[in-house]
Amino acid sequence: MTNDTRSVISLRVNDATHRLCLDNRRTLLDALREDTGHTGPKKGCDHGQCGACTVLLDGRRVLSCLTLAVAAEGAEVTTVEGLAGDGELRPIQQAFVRLDGFQCGYCTSGQLCSAVGMLAEHGAGWPSAVTADLCPDGPAPALDAAEVRERMSGNLCRCGAYPSIVRAILEEAR
């Protein structure tokens, strides 16, 4: 491999900067897990189909298995490890625990990051495929179980904890 296939980047993850020399083809998921030690994002399918690798990139949810690490330079990456502040779980994390929004836990980090991103999207008034009223000047669409299921549809749970995940997100939205 020649040097022109590598780049030196600064990757900011959970408020810490990591200076890395990476192959330009390295995914953000692999860089997070193998180069920065953030193992919260999981490699489920490695094809962008399951959502286990979901992280926040400047507050927006992305599939880290489909994102090149070099494309994340200059952005703030938040993994599940960075969701809690000062050692305290966020309310959405507390709701997942209290309402049993996980079983085996493999998808949980992606579910949590996706839920945080999804709630921000909803709060900004972004519609989903099931949003009834698309009036841009009106209030944000109501967040009900159908909206949550549609907005979280890219995150799979092989254990079937969906009802508890939806309840936890709706509780947090209140």
N, C-alpha and C positions, 0 to 999 in steps of 0.2 A: 504494500500500500504506500502511495506517495504522500508527501505532506500536504498536497493540495486537496486531498479528500478529507482533511481534518480542519477544524476551526477551534480557536480558543474563545470560549464564551463565558459570560458571567450569568449564572442562573440564580435568580432570587427566589428562594423557597422558604415559605413560612418565616419571613423576615430575616433570613440568613442568606448571605451571598456565597455562592460556590463558584470558584473559577475552575473551569474544566476544559480540557483539550479532548474534543470528541470527533468521531467520524461524523461527517455531515449527514449521514443517513440514520444516525442513532435516534431512536424515538425518545420522546420526553419520558415515557413510562420507564424505559430501560435506564435512562440517565437518573431518574429519581430513585429507582430501586437499587441500582448497582453502583452509581457514582456519588450519590448524596446520602444514601442510607435511609431514605424515606420509603418504607415498605408498606405503607397504608394502601396506596393504589395497587390493585391486584391485576395480574395478567390472567384474564379469564379466557378470552377467545383469541386475542391478538389480532382481531379483524374489525373492531369497532361495532360489534353486534350485541355485546352483553352489558356494557356500562360499568363493569367492575373497576376499570381504570380511570373513572371520571375524577377530574380535579378542576379547580377554579383557576382560570388564567385571566388576571385582571378582573376578577369577580364573575366571569362568565364561565359556564361549564363547558369543558372540552373532554374529548376522549384522548387520553394521553398516549394510547397505543397508536393513534393515527396522526399525532402531532410530532413534528420533528423538534428535537431539543433546540436546535439553532434558531427555530422560529419563535421560541419562548424567550430569547435573550431580550432583556430590557423590560420584561413583563413580571408581574408578581404572581408566582405560582402558590396556590394554597392547596395543601393535601389535607386529608382527614386529621393528620397530626397537628395541623395549624388551625383547625376550627376552634378548639378550646382555647380560652384565654386565661392566663394566670392559673393554669391547672384546673380550672373549673369547666365542666361541660357546658356547651351552649344549650339553650332550651330545647332546640330540635334534637340534640343528642340525648338529653334527659328524657324527652318524649319517646324516642326510639327504645330506650332501656325500659322505661316504665310501662309502655304499651306493647312490649315484646315485638318490636319492629325488625327483629332479626332472629334467625335460628342458628344456622351454622356460622354466620358472620362473614362469609367470604365476600358477599356483595355489599356489605354494610358501608364500607368506606366510600364506595362509589355512590351508593344510595344517598348517603348523608351529604356529600358534596353536590350531588345533583339536586337534592331538596333545597339546599341553601341557594344555589343558582336559580332554581325554578321559582322559589319564593321572591327573589329579587326581580326576576323577569315579570312575574305576575304583578308585583308592586309597581313596576314601571308601566304597567298597562299593556304589556305585550299579549296579543291574543294567541290562542292555541287553535287546533283544528276543530275543537268542539265549542269554542266560544260563540255564543249566540249573537251578541251585539258587537259589531266591529266599529262602532262610532268612535273616531279618534278623540273627540272632545268630551266624551262622556266619562263616567266613573270607570274604574278598573273593573274588569269582569268579575263576577262572583266566583269565589273559589269553593267549588263543591267537589264531591268525590269523583265525578266524571272529569272535571278539569284536572284534578291531581293525577288521576290514572293516565290521562292523555299526555300530560306534561312529563310524567315519569316513565313513559312507555319505553324509553331507550335503556332502562336499567332493569335487568332481569334478576329474578330471585328464584333459584332452583328449588328452594325449600317451600316456596309459596306463601311467604309472609306478607303478601300484598295488602290484605285487609288491615293489618296492624301498621304497616308503613303509611297507608293512606290516612288512618286515624291519627297517627303521630304528626303528619304534615298538616292536617286540618287543625289539630290542636294548636300547633305552633303558629299557624296563620291567624288564629283568633288573637 
